[in-house]
Amino acid sequence: MGHQKVTQKAAAGRNMRSSGQSQGRPSGKLVAGAFGLFALLGLTVFGSTAYLAANGIDPVEFYSNMANPYMRFVKIDAGQRREQTAEAFAKVLSWSDADVKNFLDAAPKDVRGSLDGYYLPGTYWVRLGASGGEVARQMLDAFNAKVSDQVLGVGDMQKLKGQIGSNGKINLDTAVRIASIIQREAAGRKDMNLISGVIWNRLFKGMTLDMDATLQYAKGNSDNWWPQVKSKDKNIKSAFNTYKNKGLPPTAIANPSIDAIKAALNPVKTDCLFYLHDNNRGIHCTATYAAHQVNIQRYLVGQK
């Protein structure tokens, strides 16, 4: 299968745009000026930038927004569903319900419906009156440009195709779906390639993936997009239940970072099929379920 192109109708990959400041970031001079002028304001009015951070306010976003009353600086974290991303922009830009709907509807579509995975996380400099459709296009353009430059442009996909000897199994949609799971499952960048290796191993062995993040996606709603997984959830009737259904979920479960997409295409060569994170976020993988059970007792049960 060839690469597809991300538009508002279908999910992406070939002939992607790579030029321009697609995320509309402020110039370094403007941001520096904002810090120079408003760092003093932060110290006198709010106490310090530490006060902002302690109260969940990004100092860069705060100062940038004060520096230009006609623009807004919005940070979108990796691993969010598109509904969460819409909520973040709606809060900053005071969107109407129609704007939120337009943003969600602008996501790439195919026979599966609207797709998660293509609103690239990052920092965005957006016009105060920007509509949902405008912001969606800005995010899709950012995805196109960065994936073209940092993933397709460096040959990650072709390299993996050569390693596994199966062109039919690798395309951008596959990479994004795997990357979305990696993003939600990893404790940090250092884990991503190993988790990718485990996922690919399980896929090639015809095993179920058994990924809790997919259960969270199946359960999630506007009250809690990522609810805690309970043992009984493994029996949820959902196409996204990777404990019941073999293969990848139908679509991506979140919007992954470029790092996660690259990890999906650059798995660590390992014999591991199981992994867990200990209470210090360290990862431990094993090739057998018996060894995995030992790790559960050692790193989780024994540490309670």
Helices and strands as residue ranges (DSSP letters): H 28-45, H 49-54, H 59-67, E 71-76, H 82-93, H 97-105, E 109-110, E 113-114, E 122-127, H 132-150, G 152-154, H 156-164, G 167-169, H 172-185, G 189-191, H 192-204, H 212-219, G 231-235, H 258-265, E 274-277, E 283-286, H 289-295, I 296-300, G 301-303
